[in-house]
Amino acid sequence: MNRDEACAARTAIAGATPVAAAAANEAARARAAPRSGAPLAPWASDPARSRGRRHPAPPPGARSEHQRDRDRIVHSSAFRRLVYKTQVFVNHEGDLYRTRLTHSLEVAQLGRSMARALRLGEDLVEAIALAHDLGHTPFGHAGQDALDDCMAAHGGFEHNLQSLRVVDTLEQRYPDHDGLNLSFETREGILKRCPRAVAQRLDAAEPGGVARRFLDGTQPSLEAQLVNLADEIAYNAHDIDDGVRAGLLDFDDVGALPLVRRFRDEALADHPALAGRPGRLLLFETLRRMLAAQVGDLVTTTAARVEAVAPADADAARHAGPLVGAGDAMRIAGAELKRYLFGALYRHPQVTASTDRAREVVRELFAAYLGAPRELAPEYAARADLPRAVADYIAGMTDRFALREHERLTGRRVFGDAPG
Ligand code: MG
C-alpha cells in the first residue's frame, strides 16, 4: 500500500465508522422496539379472538375487527365535533390550544407507541384513544358538571357513560341498528368508569357485557389500561404547553417541579444556548424529554409486571389486577405535577372566569330546551324522555354551536367576541 492508498483507506475507515455505529444503533433500536406487525404478546387482545359485536356484522375483510372499529369512529359525526370542543381553553380563545380532537390524536400516538413496544393491540389502543372523549360536553369539565347538575333528578350525566352512549346509541349511521356497533373490546375501553348502580342497570340490559367488570372488580384489557395512562401523560404535558402559551403558567414555576426540573436541566446541559433563546424551544425540549421518559418508564414497568404474572391470554390479564402503570418514582412525580396543574391552571382565575360563564350557558340552554322542546332538533324533540334528550343534544354540541344556540334562545351573548 503506497502513501496515497493508505491515506484513502484511513479516510474510508474514518468515514465508515460513524455509519457503522449508526447502523449498530439502528439495529439495537429495532430489537428494542418491535415494528408494527410484530406478533402480539399472548396477553394482548387479538382481534381475531374478539368477543364480537352486539348486532351481527359481516367479516371485516382486509381489516381486523379493531381496525374496523377505529375506522367507524373516525367517520362518526361525534369524532368530527371534537375539533370544536374545549380541552381546557374555550374553543374560540385561540387557534393553537389543544381541542378534544388534537388531545385524542396525541393520546392515540402515545398509546400506539407504547402498545407497539409492549406487543399489545395497537389498533385497539388507537380505537379506544380516538373514542375516549366522544361523550364530552362542550366547555370541558365545566360543561359536564353543569349538565350533571341539571340532570340530578333524572339520572345524572357522566362523560364516560356518555361516550359509550354515543357509540352504542346516538350515532345514527346504519339502517338496521342504532350506534356504530363496535366490538366488545373497544366498548369496554370506552367505559372507563361506571358507578355500581349504573353498572347493575347496564349489566341487566347486556348480561356479562362491558359493565360486568365494575361488579366483579376485574380490570379491562391491557390495551384499555394503557389508554387511560396515555391520556394522563398526554394532558399533563400539553396542559403545561398550553398554559405557558396562554401566559397563565410561568415556565420557571413549572420548571421548579421535580419531574420537569430534571428534564429542563438535562436540556440546558445538552443545549446551553437554549437559556438565552427567545421563544419556547427550551419548553418544547423539556416536554419532549419528559414525555419520552414517561413512555419509557411505563413500558419498562409494565413489561416487568406483565412478564412476572405471564397471563395465559387477554382474559387472564383482566383477572390479574392493574398491570399497566408507571414506576413508583414517576407515578409520585406525575401526581405532583397534576396537583400543581389543578391549582395553577385549572383553578386559575382567568380559566375559572371563562368556565363559570360556560356553566351558565349549559344551565340556560338546558332550561330553555326543557321549556320549549320544539327548539330541539326534531329527532331529539320526538323522544319520550325529554330531560335525557335535552342532555344528549347539549352534550353533542361544539363550544361554538352551544354559544350560538344560547344567544339565539336567550338573546344574550355570554362571551364577548362572536363565536366563529
Ligand atoms: Mg382524555
Boltz pocket constraint, residues with backbone or C-beta under 6 A from the ligand:
constraints:
  - pocket:
      binder: B
      contacts: [[A, 103], [A, 107], [A, 132], [A, 133], [A, 231]]
      max_distance: 6.0
